[in-house]
Amino acid sequence: MKKIIFSLLLISAFTLNAQVDRSKQPKPGPAPEINLGTPKTFELGNGLKVLVVENHKLPRVSYSLTIDNPPIAEGDKAGVAALTGSMIGKGSKNIEKDAFNEEVDYLGAFINFGSGGAFAGSLSKYGDRVLELMADAAINPNFTQEEFDKEKAILLDNLKSGEKSVPAVAGRVRNVLAYGKNHPKGEFTTKETVNNVNLQDVKDFYRNYFVPANAYLVVIGDVDFDHVQEQVKKNFSSWTKAVPPSYSYSKPSNAQYTQINFVDMPNAVQSEVAVQNIINLEMKDEDYFPALIANKILGGGAEARLFLNLREDKGYTYGAYSGIGTDKNAPSTFRATASVRNMVTDSAVVAFLDEINRIGVEPVSDEDLRNAKAKYVGDFVLALERPQTIASYALNIETEGLPKDFYKNYLSNINAVTKEDVQRAAKKYFQINNARIVVVGKGKEVLENLEKVKFNGKKIPVMYYDKYGAKAEKPNYEAALPADVSAKSVIQKYITAVGGESKLKAVNSVFITAEASTQGLVLNLELKTTSSNKFAMDMKMAGNSLVKQVYDGEKGYVVQQGQRQDLSGEQLGDLKEQSVPFPELNYLNDANVTLEGVEDVEGKKAYAIKVTDKRTSYYDVETGLKVKDVTKIEQAGQSFEQAVLYGDYKEVGGIQFPFILSQSFGPQKVEFKVKNIKVNEGVSDEDFN
């Protein structure tokens, strides 16, 4: 009997297997419903609304305080919100800053504050104390003149460094051109506006806007609702009831026609390109999910069309992306962006327009649609592991006017989007005929070709703006040079400025050590050069060599990630040229060294001296000191520029040396600060083996 039953099972299994068509991909099952947990709610008399989601899987709790104010115009005191946010959480009127921070650390908790709220998390057994600390610091801030002066100095330093940052300028100008500088989303912070802010302004801003009328506290974790209610009433009932002032703003509008808005940044080694337009989209709109999927396919990641086209296919950039915003209070933007090599700026603009136009006029493929949905589903499920995500979802339902089952049905709504939905949303929100193409870059290298860009057979007009989004004249790169200035006179002025020809010729070797910090890591640099054309460079991290280059006067090699490669041809020639402490001594009588003109370097005029076809050096017009070297590099079939900036000259042994060396690595910029320079010591022939 057992054998008969076993045989029947085998026959059944074989029959079922034969009925499955393995050549076809199985259809996906229905999207699972997401159960975030329905929050229990209550409201304090001062207007604070509290949402509590009990989740006892882990012994943790998080508190998210959000003040849901509409955009706030800061006007001629732009920066007051940032200063207010930076000062909240520096202790309170009841506990001084150091003691506050020490207790938070002791509890193994974290508490972050801003001008629009706070977020805290800890083990649930410490939850009552963490909530008490967060509430105390939030509603009893200790605004002191000493702390204000510190935060103001930090903000001014950040602004100063940002003025030389091409991405920072690009971000500012994009917003100004989209919204107008008098709109809260278009205004920007400057040194002047920050200096208009005093301590009383911070106190007034806090009193006016950090109020419970529009405030929500979301509590998620291993908690009991009744206990949370008791603790919130205990800690937040003293928060003064108030309603923030209301404002009305001008409504931003799109450009009347597609146009290029150009900002000249002579120090740019890459161009920042953005194609943008104003949109009106809210999370509760029926177009919300189709718009999300359309953007995901166009530029929502490394699998999207912009990335595959501009990076993988053409090699114009490290990455190209797009984003679409939602806002219940004001219009938002669609924006596609990339940092591209100077010489392909015009081509990148056309590639952007081609892809944005294509998704609006051609149905997307089944594969594109399927992949976009799968990515959203995966990202959504992973995000649910973070308490901050659960808090934001619960808050969105309250503040965005969403149905209670919005996130419960989120995945089914994603999967319901069709190809027709995607095309309709793309055509509606990616407005190619009313787009501003904002380009911030080095005009001398990119503008000529940018002015020739055509799309759909029509030339795209170029308009010019300054670093603050104000209309400007077209840059003029044809400024006449003084009759008595030549490449030789510029080089001679440099040699005189750093110490004189006799002192430079007396230098047999130079040994430089420098240090830089990037992304929390420390880089150590050693440079050794000799007058007999020997060179050694070693860049280390934590004592381990990252890159090492050596040239012994005849042959050279590079070691990177433990792999050694002998240099030859152009690579060897480029290294040989710079393998002396002062290559300018060789430039003096070199007929191939030419004066190319005057350019702006870090806000100052500098003579551009073309040393070779691949290298240009820049010398300050006033001081004569070298301020920059730019080298064109060919790698993996791509051509790009690498710049080194020189600054903070100091005297060593009667010779002026730069003590700051800033080097660009693609979109990254690393500033090395020189720690020590030795002249005619510390270098031996063994260093170049």
Helices and strands as residue ranges (DSSP letters): H 2-19, E 40-43, E 49-54, E 60-67, G 75-77, H 80-87, H 97-106, E 110-114, E 117-123, G 124-126, H 127-139, H 145-162, H 166-179, H 191-195, H 199-209, G 212-214, E 215-221, H 225-236, E 259-264, E 270-279, H 288-299, H 305-307, I 308-313, E 317-324, E 332-341, G 342-344, H 345-361, H 366-383, H 387-399, H 410-415, H 419-429, G 432-434, E 436-441, H 443-450, E 454-455, E 458-459, E 462-465, H 487-498, H 501-505, E 509-518, E 521-530, E 534-541, E 544-551, E 556-560, E 563-566, H 569-577, H 584-587, E 594-601, E 604-612, E 615-620, E 626-635, E 638-652, E 655-665, E 668-679, G 685-688
